[in-house]
Amino acid sequence: MTATEMGYEFDVGYDKITNFDAPGYEPKEKSIFLTKAQEELVLNVQKGSSSNEFNKRVLDILKTKVEILAAAMSAGPYNNSFWATLPTTAFGIVNERATLTPSSSHFYYDATTPRVFTDVRVKPIDDDYYHLNIKNPHKKPTHELVWRLDYGELDQTPDPDAWINKLVYVIESNEVLTGVQIHYYRKPVPIIVKDAGYVAGDGSIDGVALVDFKTTEQDCELNKITHREIIDKAVKLGYAALQDEKG
């Protein structure tokens, strides 16, 4: 269904839930509600609250792979740790694997036939887990396990509101981190209902300027089977906003 069709069904659902007793929303506002509802749907699947096999297949269009090599990393905050940066479009990691090579002091080091440990499991942890288990020989990183911690920071240039997804990988002391391969869900493009009345001052949604959609629209890129669920969520968001205004 097109963005215009989604906007129309939003109007129908909103009028029904308000019993025609509330002013409707403009295309800009409907675009915001639809985009936010789409984002909630993706987050629910990514976090596992709606993670059945069907929903995962629906989101396959958003699945992206990136390989971050050691040359793009820097020394991290812990011993034997490295900073890495995810693309700003990353919404959530699906799975990841690391590649390690043993250093000259490692038990498995062989100068004649260099070894490479591929497809090494990466375990997401937090700071508490790190401090509790870094000296635990049964849980700390090995040639078969790498830890990953999530951080974030605001990007001051060029966009002061842009959030940078920072990761810290912790490896065994006698290993060399060659790189990591990450599969993640990227953020879906916003749903924008066209409106001839858009002006430059209307701003943007997720960096996409509304003024560019006077005669064209930006449709939902997710599988069509999700569209009415997105509309239902958007209607509820619109109704909640109305209730907030009423106090």
Backbone torsions as a table, in degrees:
resi	resn	phi	psi	omega
1	MET	NA	144.0	-178.5
2	THR	-76.9	168.0	178.2
3	ALA	-62.9	-37.1	178.3
4	THR	-63.8	-42.2	178.1
5	GLU	-64.7	-39.3	177.2
6	MET	-65.1	-38.5	177.3
7	GLY	-63.6	-38.7	178.6
8	TYR	-65.8	-45.7	179.9
9	GLU	-67.7	-29.0	172.8
10	PHE	-61.1	-45.9	-179.9
11	ASP	-59.4	-44.0	-179.4
12	VAL	-62.2	-46.9	-179.7
13	GLY	-66.3	-38.4	-178.8
14	TYR	-68.4	-42.5	178.2
15	ASP	-62.3	-35.7	-179.9
16	LYS	-68.5	-44.7	-176.2
17	ILE	-71.6	-26.0	179.1
18	THR	-98.3	-1.3	-178.5
19	ASN	56.8	38.0	178.5
20	PHE	58.9	24.9	-175.0
21	ASP	-110.7	29.9	179.5
22	ALA	-152.2	146.9	176.9
23	PRO	-64.6	145.9	-179.9
24	GLY	-77.1	179.0	-179.8
25	TYR	-104.8	151.4	176.4
26	GLU	-78.4	161.9	179.8
27	PRO	-52.9	-38.6	178.7
28	LYS	-60.5	-45.2	-178.3
29	GLU	-68.2	-39.5	177.6
30	LYS	-63.9	-38.4	178.0
31	SER	-61.6	-40.4	179.6
32	ILE	-65.9	-45.5	-179.6
33	PHE	-65.0	-42.6	179.7
34	LEU	-64.4	-41.7	179.5
35	THR	-66.1	-42.1	178.8
36	LYS	-65.0	-40.0	178.3
37	ALA	-64.5	-40.1	176.9
38	GLN	-61.0	-42.4	179.5
39	GLU	-63.5	-41.4	178.6
40	GLU	-62.8	-40.3	178.8
41	LEU	-60.4	-47.3	-179.7
42	VAL	-63.6	-43.0	179.4
43	LEU	-62.6	-40.4	179.8
44	ASN	-62.5	-40.3	178.1
45	VAL	-69.7	-44.6	-177.9
46	GLN	-63.4	-37.4	-178.9
47	LYS	-79.8	-13.8	175.9
48	GLY	104.9	-7.4	-177.9
49	SER	-72.7	-18.3	176.2
50	SER	-134.5	35.1	-168.4
51	SER	-90.6	48.1	172.1
52	ASN	-77.8	168.4	-174.1
53	GLU	-60.6	-36.8	-179.6
54	PHE	-63.2	-48.4	-179.0
55	ASN	-62.1	-38.3	178.7
56	LYS	-62.9	-39.4	178.8
57	ARG	-65.9	-36.1	178.7
58	VAL	-59.3	-35.8	-176.0
59	LEU	-91.4	4.2	-178.3
60	ASP	-56.3	-29.5	-179.2
61	ILE	-62.9	-22.5	-178.6
62	LEU	-91.9	-8.2	-175.5
63	LYS	-75.0	129.4	-176.0
64	THR	-134.5	151.8	179.3
65	LYS	-119.3	140.0	174.6
66	VAL	-138.2	142.3	174.9
67	GLU	-113.1	123.9	179.1
68	ILE	-108.1	113.7	-177.8
69	LEU	-87.7	162.4	-176.9
70	ALA	-57.0	-33.6	-178.2
71	ALA	-62.6	-23.1	-179.5
72	ALA	-94.5	4.7	-178.9
73	MET	-106.2	165.5	176.1
74	SER	-136.3	166.0	-178.0
75	ALA	-59.7	134.0	-177.2
76	GLY	-90.8	-176.2	-175.1
77	PRO	-78.1	-14.4	-179.8
78	TYR	-112.9	165.7	173.8
79	ASN	-59.8	138.4	177.2
80	ASN	56.3	39.7	179.0
81	SER	-125.0	159.2	-174.9
82	PHE	-140.4	137.6	174.0
83	TRP	-81.9	139.7	171.1
84	ALA	-138.7	154.6	-177.7
85	THR	-121.6	125.8	175.5
86	LEU	-81.0	154.2	172.8
87	PRO	-57.0	147.2	-177.4
88	THR	-65.5	-17.1	179.3
89	THR	-82.9	-5.8	-177.2
90	ALA	-66.7	131.0	-177.8
91	PHE	-103.1	-31.8	-179.9
92	GLY	179.9	140.9	-178.3
93	ILE	-77.8	131.8	177.3
94	VAL	-88.8	-51.5	174.5
95	ASN	-160.6	163.7	-179.1
96	GLU	-155.3	153.3	178.0
97	ARG	-140.2	152.2	-178.8
98	ALA	-117.0	159.5	173.7
99	THR	-120.5	127.7	-177.3
100	LEU	-124.6	152.8	169.7
101	THR	-129.0	140.4	-179.8
102	PRO	-72.9	139.8	175.2
103	SER	-78.1	174.3	-175.9
104	SER	-63.7	-20.4	-179.9
105	SER	-93.5	2.3	-177.5
106	HIS	-81.8	149.4	179.5
107	PHE	-58.5	-35.4	-175.5
108	TYR	-90.5	4.5	-177.7
109	TYR	-66.8	135.3	178.2
110	ASP	-142.1	107.5	-177.1
111	ALA	-65.9	-28.9	-178.5
112	THR	-75.2	-45.8	180.0
113	THR	-125.6	86.4	-177.5
114	PRO	-56.3	135.4	-179.9
115	ARG	-98.8	150.7	175.5
116	VAL	-133.4	128.0	176.7
117	PHE	-97.4	110.3	-179.0
118	THR	-104.9	164.1	177.1
119	ASP	55.5	39.6	-179.9
120	VAL	-76.7	132.6	-177.3
121	ARG	-66.0	139.5	176.6
122	VAL	-113.4	125.9	-178.5
123	LYS	-108.6	119.5	175.8
124	PRO	-73.3	131.9	-179.6
125	ILE	-136.8	177.7	172.6
126	ASP	-121.0	-179.7	-176.4
127	ASP	-63.3	-37.7	179.4
128	ASP	-61.4	-44.8	179.8
129	TYR	-62.9	-40.2	179.4
130	TYR	-57.2	-52.5	-175.1
131	HIS	-69.2	-28.5	179.1
132	LEU	-75.4	-29.2	-169.0
133	ASN	-122.4	0.7	-175.9
134	ILE	-63.3	-24.1	178.1
135	LYS	-103.4	5.4	179.1
136	ASN	-86.0	112.6	-175.6
137	PRO	-64.6	-18.0	-178.5
138	HIS	-91.4	-10.5	-176.6
139	LYS	-125.7	-21.4	-176.7
140	LYS	-71.6	165.8	-177.5
141	PRO	-57.7	145.1	176.5
142	THR	-136.7	-170.9	176.3
143	HIS	-72.3	-4.9	177.6
144	GLU	-113.2	1.9	-176.2
145	LEU	-149.0	133.2	174.5
146	VAL	-123.8	141.2	175.2
147	TRP	-94.7	150.9	174.3
148	ARG	-135.9	130.6	175.3
149	LEU	-113.8	145.5	-179.8
150	ASP	-101.5	134.8	173.8
151	TYR	-135.6	174.5	176.5
152	GLY	-158.4	156.7	177.4
153	GLU	-155.2	154.9	177.4
154	LEU	-78.2	137.0	177.7
155	ASP	-85.9	114.4	-177.8
156	GLN	-77.8	-19.5	177.1
157	THR	-140.3	135.2	-1.1
158	PRO	-87.6	-13.7	-175.3
159	ASP	-113.9	111.3	-176.7
160	PRO	-66.6	-13.3	-180.0
161	ASP	-101.1	-0.9	-178.0
162	ALA	-78.2	133.2	-178.3
163	TRP	-96.7	128.8	179.3
164	ILE	-98.1	127.7	177.7
165	ASN	-86.3	105.7	-178.5
166	LYS	-104.2	137.3	178.5
167	LEU	-122.5	148.3	174.0
168	VAL	-123.0	122.2	177.1
169	TYR	-103.8	131.3	-179.8
170	VAL	-114.8	127.9	-177.1
171	ILE	-122.3	170.4	176.2
172	GLU	-64.1	149.5	-172.8
173	SER	-62.6	-29.4	-176.5
174	ASN	-99.7	21.5	-179.6
175	GLU	-113.0	161.8	172.4
176	VAL	-121.6	124.5	179.0
177	LEU	-81.2	115.7	-179.6
178	THR	-84.6	-37.4	179.9
179	GLY	173.1	172.8	176.2
180	VAL	-132.0	145.2	176.6
181	GLN	-113.2	122.5	-172.9
182	ILE	-122.5	127.0	168.4
183	HIS	-100.7	128.8	-178.2
184	TYR	-143.3	160.8	171.4
185	TYR	-87.0	126.7	173.8
186	ARG	-85.1	160.2	178.7
187	LYS	-71.2	131.2	179.1
188	PRO	-69.0	154.1	178.3
189	VAL	-67.3	150.2	-179.6
190	PRO	-66.8	152.0	174.8
191	ILE	-91.1	119.9	-176.0
192	ILE	-124.1	117.3	176.6
193	VAL	-81.2	128.9	-176.6
194	LYS	-68.8	152.8	179.7
195	ASP	-159.3	119.5	-179.7
196	ALA	-62.8	-16.2	-177.7
197	GLY	-89.1	1.8	178.8
198	TYR	-62.1	139.6	175.0
199	VAL	-129.0	167.6	-176.8
200	ALA	-57.3	-32.4	-177.8
201	GLY	-73.5	-4.6	179.9
202	ASP	-75.1	-10.2	175.3
203	GLY	79.4	-149.4	-174.1
204	SER	-146.2	167.3	173.2
205	ILE	-122.5	118.4	-177.6
206	ASP	51.9	40.3	176.5
207	GLY	83.2	-0.9	179.9
208	VAL	-99.2	117.3	-175.0
209	ALA	-70.2	128.9	-179.6
210	LEU	-67.4	-31.1	-176.9
211	VAL	-61.2	-18.6	179.3
212	ASP	-80.1	0.1	-174.9
213	PHE	-122.6	45.5	175.1
214	LYS	-71.7	-38.6	-176.0
215	THR	-121.4	-12.8	177.7
216	THR	-119.2	168.0	-179.4
217	GLU	-132.4	164.6	176.0
218	GLN	-115.7	110.2	-174.9
219	ASP	-79.6	162.2	174.0
220	CYS	-67.2	128.7	-177.3
221	GLU	-89.0	-6.8	178.6
222	LEU	-75.0	163.3	178.3
223	ASN	-52.4	140.8	-176.0
224	LYS	-57.9	-25.3	-178.3
225	ILE	-64.8	-17.8	-179.8
226	THR	-90.4	-12.1	-169.0
227	HIS	-61.0	-43.8	-178.5
228	ARG	-72.6	-29.0	174.0
229	GLU	-65.7	-39.6	176.9
230	ILE	-63.9	-42.9	179.1
231	ILE	-61.6	-45.0	179.4
232	ASP	-59.1	-43.3	178.6
233	LYS	-64.5	-40.7	-178.8
234	ALA	-64.4	-40.6	178.0
235	VAL	-60.4	-43.3	179.2
236	LYS	-64.3	-37.5	177.0
237	LEU	-65.4	-41.7	178.3
238	GLY	-64.0	-40.0	179.0
239	TYR	-68.1	-40.5	178.1
240	ALA	-61.9	-39.1	178.2
241	ALA	-64.1	-38.0	177.5
242	LEU	-63.2	-43.7	-179.9
243	GLN	-64.3	-36.4	178.0
244	ASP	-63.5	-39.5	179.5
245	GLU	-64.6	-35.7	-179.6
246	LYS	-74.2	-20.4	-178.9
247	GLY	79.4	NA	NA
